[in-house]
Amino acid sequence: MRARPVRWLPLAPATLLLLLFLAGPIGYCVWISFTDMQLTGSSGTSFVGFANFRRAFADPGFRNAVWLTVVFTVLSSIVGQNTLGLALAALMRRASRPVRTLTGTLVIAAWVLPEIVAAFLLYAFFRREGTLNAILHWLHLPTQNWLFGLPVLAVSFANVWRGTAFSMLIYSAALAEIPQEITEAAEVDGASGPRRLWHITLPMIRRSIGTNLMLNTLQTLSVFGLIWAMTRGGPGRRSQTLPVFMYDQAFLKSLLGYGTAVALLLLLVGALFSVVYLRLMRVEV
Amino acid sequence: MSAPRRGPRRRTRERLAADAALTALAAAFALPLVWLLLSSLDPDADLRVRVPSSPTLDNFSAVWTDEITFTPMLNSLVLCGGATALTVVCAVLAAYPLSRYRSRLTRPYLLTVLFTTCLPITAVMVPVYGLFVRVDLIDTVYGTALFLATSQLPFAIWLMKNFMDGVPRILEEAAWVDGASMPQTLWRVVLPLMGPGVTVVTIYTFIMLWGNFFVPFMLLLSPDKLPASVSIFTFFGNYGSVVYGQLAAFSILYSTPVLLLYVLIAKRLGGGFALGGAVKG
């Protein structure tokens, strides 16, 4: 077949949109992160080299945001969503049908609900006068002002509540693909539940584990609305993850150049994870 | 021979244990949702789960106004509907050559698309805002819709291409022999055969855009243009004393369309793998 350029014409609209609204902003992002652009005032914008990046690494606010992003990601994505998703998927294989359907529906409903509604529901749940404290009080356990005292923990739990469905779906599909005979043979040989999990199940689904961890981490890196609506990054800066810090610097403090430098760093971390993910998947196209 | 004899009883025990554990987890997941349902019916709702003493639909009728419900929902529909239409049309067009023709560029193009699917779009919002101010697209519905469409496009192309790969080429070749042009083949032969695939991409894109908060929050400023995802936030964040019952009622009204749409496509998305890369907030 001869190469006929007209055949590739249908790619044009999509490519144009992606170049204008995605590649364009990313390129622009690289440019403004090297300038001192501000939102207010017409003082002009000048090139400042790596000043924004040097400033970021010296800024305790930035380092705090990096640390909180790591905590938030590890707690909510790697520990929470991943482990809970696997546990749900594994339990659902043994449970009776009605319980399975009910649990699946609830977990997925939490996922499909719009981000801001989810944020609002969990805000109500964690507030001092909210449901969690009411339950703890009823159980005679110590109560807490969660959003004030442990804001990172509260938003991490919120992210687990909202995001676990995805892990559950991935692990359900992965577990369904393990041949029944292998599990049964191990059972007959007398392998206990934990040993079967460690020596048979986990090795067989390791690619799904990789995919899931990578996608969860990427999704968690970009969470903004959930945290913004629940705590606005507060109290003080105690739940200010990188996206919230970026928004705060660029818009509330009007430091567009600095905020964009932070955005670029976030984008680079995301790009790094994406590349690892693509390699890990060994995507066939 | 003890294992087979013990088998059934152990299986029952395992099932009971799994049922108990799952029920506990389901209850934990249900609590915030139960609060939403009960508060929407409670005229004196507060922040904890409580059965309303005299359930009414007053909260719903209180928010059932132009200002609170209809304008934001209509804005959402225009914004997300427009963006979804654009995404789906562009994705169908792009998927066709990617699925049908071989070229040295196909693979790099698809890998770039998949790579883009994974990028944290949140990080792009600051430069997008700067760019939109420059080119005067800020606070325009079409500008916001164009960006929303682009943000969902990589995944839509990827999904659409996979669905299109499932349509056999034999039928198209027959159409070509009959003298049909490429657009005719795409429109008359390929699209009708991948109807379910197009439906899934359309609904999924719409659900993602309907719930998107950050993009319209950044790019739209006028209160009368805000979609429900942002108006609920201003309602919730800025009112001195929040009427929780009304807020719950509005949350339900705002969430219902996407919950219903999800039920429509749930079977086809159930595998989870089809969703790879689809979970950016």
Interface residues (C-beta under 8 A of the other chain):
Chain A: M1 A3 R7 W8 P10 L11 P13 A14 T15 L17 L18 L20 F21 L22 G24 P25 I26 Y28 C29 I32 M37 L84 A87 L88 L91 M92 R94 A95 S96 V99 R100 L102 T103 L106 V107 I108 A109 A110 V112 L113 P114 E115 I116 V117 A118 F120 L121 L122 A124 F125 R127 E129 G130 T131 N133 A134 W161 G163 F166 M168 L169 I170 Y171 S172 A173 E187 V188 G190 T211 M214 L215 N216 L218 Q219 L221 S222 V223 F224 G225 L226 A229 P243 M246 Y247 A250 F251 L256 G259 T260 A263 L264 L266 L267 G270 A271 F273 S274 V275 Y277 L278 M281 V283 V285
Chain B: A3 E14 R15 A17 A18 D19 A21 L22 T23 L25 A26 F29 A30 L31 P32 L33 W35 L36 S39 D46 L47 R48 V49 L86 V89 C90 A91 L93 A94 Y96 P97 L98 Y101 S103 T106 R107 Y109 L110 L111 L114 F115 T116 C118 L119 P120 I121 T122 A123 V124 M125 V126 P127 V128 Y129 G130 L131 L146 F147 A149 T150 S151 L153 P154 I157 M182 L186 I207 W210 G211 N212 F213 F214 F217 S229 V230 I232 F233 F236 G237 Y244 L247 S251 Y254 S255 V258 L259 Y262 A266 G270 G271 G272 F273 L275 G276 G277 V279 K280 G281
